[in-house]
Amino acid sequence: MESATSNDGGSQARAVLVAAGLALLGIAVGVVATIPVALAYSSLTSTPVDEISGVALLGISLVSLQGLAFPLVAWAYVTRRGEGWSFVPASLPSLGDVKYVVGGYVASFGGLVVISVLLTVFSVEAASNTAGETALQNPGIIPYLAVLQFLLVGPGEELLFRGVIQGSLREHFGAWPAILLASLMFAPIHITALSGGVSAMAVTIGILFLPSIVFGYLYEKTNNIVVPAFTHGLYNATLFGVTYLQTQVEPAQELVAFFPV
């Protein structure tokens, strides 16, 4: 029995290392992918690489990371397993799935509102998000960014972190531990898009942990990656929508710190 337990523990440890490696690989591939994507943009627009605007850089980042790197790493993993995309169930959501989309959206956004109030009451500072700051400075791009949450961000992030990472961890730990472990890997990757002190970044990463758990739960309940992908996109798009309203109604406030993009 002791040997079996030890082997199982070793298998679980390897599963966590593989999952963490996939998350880091996704980031690394995304960084590398920005080079050809930026060069392609530069060629198409006749813009020198060193003069690419912050708005364009944001778009390049979304295409490189969520649009290319995350799906590529996910594809490499399922191909290596010899299962193909059957490892990540995906189908048009049923009427029964719709209730999970609505419930997950309400839970994610409602939780964000509660946390926002608590942070204000206790005067806790969260980090700034570079994507949110760019959107505030260029409100005209916000509708396009909202659309990209459905086309790139939701699908790309959920495919890798819920479909592949959470799915692989589930084989060794069960559903809830897999959700929590995948969320622990998902939230910190956003540090690359944050600016501020260490404590402020830690607060924002902690905030991102909440919707991540919700998305993971949706995947386990529906066994359909489209459900958390769409809910994720809807959640992000709503935050961009709120920010757009802020730019039209009053000076921009700190809600952008909660962007999980």
Order of alpha helices (4+ residues) and beta strands (2+ residues): alpha-alpha-alpha-alpha-beta-alpha-alpha-alpha-alpha-alpha-beta-alpha-alpha
